[in-house]
Amino acid sequence: MEKQIARFNKNATEEIIVKLTEFEGKNFIDIRAYVKPLTSRGELIPTKKGICMKVETVAELLTALKKVEKVYKEELEKRAKETAIQN
């Protein structure tokens, strides 16, 4: 089984593709950077930049990403307040 779940631009030359995959009877989620080919005829080329993990660990990854989002928002708010005070 291989099923693409999401795809989005990382930058001008790379895309991130999220897939559900299967290997030796086990299910995995693969989150990987793909390089855009130089010609319009070629397919995206997978890179070593990415992670492949058991589907069962996705909940832990989501929890970590939510924490990253929260800390990042808090940091942005802190910086905005510091900038407002300085002005």
C-alpha positions as a printed NumPy array, in Angstrom:
array([[  0.   ,   0.   ,   0.   ],
       [  1.173,   3.491,  -0.768],
       [ -1.203,   6.422,  -0.516],
       [ -0.295,  10.096,  -0.801],
       [ -1.989,  12.083,   1.959],
       [ -0.647,  15.623,   1.485],
       [  1.723,  17.607,  -0.686],
       [  2.948,  21.192,  -0.297],
       [  5.839,  23.423,  -1.304],
       [  8.822,  23.587,   1.03 ],
       [ 10.576,  26.198,  -1.118],
       [ 11.067,  27.016,  -4.809],
       [ 12.886,  23.753,  -5.547],
       [ 11.41 ,  21.224,  -3.091],
       [  8.041,  19.84 ,  -2.06 ],
       [  7.04 ,  17.938,   1.061],
       [  4.993,  14.804,   0.446],
       [  3.242,  12.885,   3.214],
       [  2.421,   9.259,   2.422],
       [  1.054,   6.19 ,   4.106],
       [  3.246,   3.241,   3.172],
       [  3.647,  -0.405,   4.028],
       [  6.876,  -2.364,   4.461],
       [  7.099,  -6.001,   5.481],
       [  3.479,  -5.965,   6.612],
       [  3.871,  -2.884,   8.825],
       [  2.274,   0.52 ,   8.215],
       [  4.348,   3.694,   8.18 ],
       [  3.954,   7.404,   7.597],
       [  6.641,   8.886,   5.363],
       [  7.192,  12.656,   5.442],
       [  9.856,  13.516,   2.884],
       [ 11.29 ,  16.359,   0.84 ],
       [ 11.241,  15.82 ,  -2.909],
       [ 13.308,  17.796,  -5.386],
       [ 11.524,  19.331,  -8.336],
       [ 13.156,  18.187, -11.599],
       [ 14.864,  20.71 , -13.831],
       [ 12.688,  19.723, -16.786],
       [  8.902,  19.74 , -16.855],
       [  8.769,  16.079, -17.986],
       [ 10.358,  14.489, -14.924],
       [  8.816,  13.282, -11.688],
       [  9.746,  14.597,  -8.278],
       [ 12.871,  12.951,  -6.866],
       [ 12.804,  11.815,  -3.217],
       [ 15.646,  13.031,  -0.997],
       [ 17.093,  11.668,   2.237],
       [ 15.544,  14.652,   4.039],
       [ 12.571,  13.27 ,   5.895],
       [ 11.295,  10.775,   8.388],
       [  9.562,   7.437,   8.171],
       [  7.846,   6.227,  11.31 ],
       [  5.248,   3.725,  12.482],
       [  1.7  ,   4.992,  12.094],
       [  1.132,   4.218,  15.779],
       [  3.508,   7.045,  16.735],
       [  1.635,   9.745,  14.803],
       [ -0.272,  10.856,  17.917],
       [  3.024,  11.582,  19.683],
       [  4.271,  13.534,  16.667],
       [  1.057,  15.584,  16.578],
       [  1.395,  16.385,  20.278],
       [  4.967,  17.572,  19.711],
       [  3.941,  19.701,  16.712],
       [  1.127,  21.315,  18.708],
       [  3.663,  22.214,  21.406],
       [  5.935,  23.724,  18.757],
       [  3.036,  25.8  ,  17.45 ],
       [  2.134,  27.009,  20.962],
       [  5.708,  27.949,  21.877],
       [  6.196,  29.701,  18.53 ],
       [  3.003,  31.755,  18.952],
       [  4.04 ,  32.697,  22.481],
       [  7.444,  33.811,  21.221],
       [  5.868,  35.924,  18.47 ],
       [  3.563,  37.595,  21.   ],
       [  6.492,  38.263,  23.319],
       [  8.487,  39.847,  20.498],
       [  5.517,  41.963,  19.415],
       [  5.076,  43.288,  22.97 ],
       [  8.81 ,  44.071,  23.253],
       [  8.711,  45.922,  19.939],
       [  5.631,  47.911,  21.006],
       [  7.32 ,  48.926,  24.267],
       [ 10.452,  50.059,  22.419],
       [  8.432,  52.225,  20.047]])
